[in-house]
Amino acid sequence: MFKSDVPRLSTMRTHERVCEVGWFADLCGGDTDRLGKLDPSRRSNYEHCRDIVLTADSLGYKNILLPTSYMLGQEVLPFAAAIASQIQQISLLTAIRTGEIHPPMLARHLSTLDHLLQGRLTVNIINSELPGLVEDSEYRYQRCKEVIEILQQAWTQERIELQGQIYRFSLPSYPVKPYQQHGGPLLYFGGISPGSREVCAQYCDVFLMWPDTEEGLFESMQDLSKRAATYGRCIDFGLRIHVIVRETEEEARLWAKTLISELDASRGAQLKSRAQDSRSVGVLKQDALRSLGDEDDYIENNLWMGIGRARSGCGAALVGNPSQILERLHRYMDMGIRAFILSGYPLIEECHYFAKLVLPHLPNVRLAELQGRLPKLQPMTPLTTGEI
């Protein structure tokens, strides 16, 4: 067991000292062995994205994030449906931008997918402007809340009854009953603005953070826990972060340098600007953190911010040997983090490195099972054997 001097959060939902170890699929483009270089052999086509998911599935990862953005690549729900029958044990963390799909039909899409996956569905709620629109933040927060309310009513109640500011529905819910029980698929959510945090605290199950200093992470966890408590709730915490692990620290740091060896500042800015979230509060925070780093972009031992030079979103990687990576992940678990969504460049090769050197030494679980969402036997729903 690793000794840790980090502060510990006592108000998370999952008190067991475990973690759900997930990976990342390149649905939005950008998988490469050199940041800033388009790699034709790793384009975001169906075959390559499928191979990433199947690799993570075969190596024992419990979850995999399928991201969404208005970019060249694969859209989440069609891709998830196509891959569902080919995977054996991994869950699909499907990113959903609220407002893009008529909410009752979104509930139906997700319910159908939950049945195809026999309960191995998790949902990453995205609260952002719709492609091509400039939207008021308060409007987006309200829309996000109402969409989540509709999903949760659809999955847990006899009817969808909502008279909101944006949506008004009175519908039976039997067409959208999920495979999972006691609340349906777990909802993961990320965002550091006060409005986003309030949405997560009130409605969601896992607050998914981007890299930060340990102090910064713990402050966010404390804030979300206090917000959730005002609604009589406890939530879990996750961390979305890249990883570079090798047999020695020197090898890992060398690969980090190699990744950015062909990147110039103008190309990095161009790549970052393609994403819808490129000017979000979270991305700007990642840029600010990088400015605190040393000449090699390290802001804490083994925490490297160089990824953010060419990538919008999660901008840091844990870099080191297996013992160093394990020590850092155990520190995060001691703090109260219960889910990791990892990735590395290139995605398939780094997936193998982590699975060989680190994954066997982690208490890897599926949060939906711990929380009683995933039934042991086929449930009686209108899409299985249940009455309508």
Secondary structure, 3 states (H helix, E strand, C coil): CCCCCCCCCCCCCCCCCCEEEEEECCCCCCCCCCCCCCCHHHCCCHHHHHHHHHHHHHHCCCEEEECCCCCCCCCHHHHHHHHHHHCCCCEEEEEEECCCCCHHHHHHHHHHHHHHCCCCEEEEEECCCCCCCCCCHHHHHHHHHHHHHHHHHHHHCCEEEEECCCCEEEEECHHHCCCCCCCCCCEEECCCCHHHHHHHHHHCCEEEECCCCHHHHHHHHHHHHHHHHCCCCCCEEEEEEEEEECCCHHHHHHHHHHHCCCCCHHHHHHHHHCCCCCCCHHHHHHHHHHCCCCCCCEEECCEECHHHHCCCCCCCEEEECHHHHHHHHHHHHHHCEEEEEEECCCHHHHHHHHHHHCHHHCCECCHHHHCCCCCCCCCCCCCCCCCC
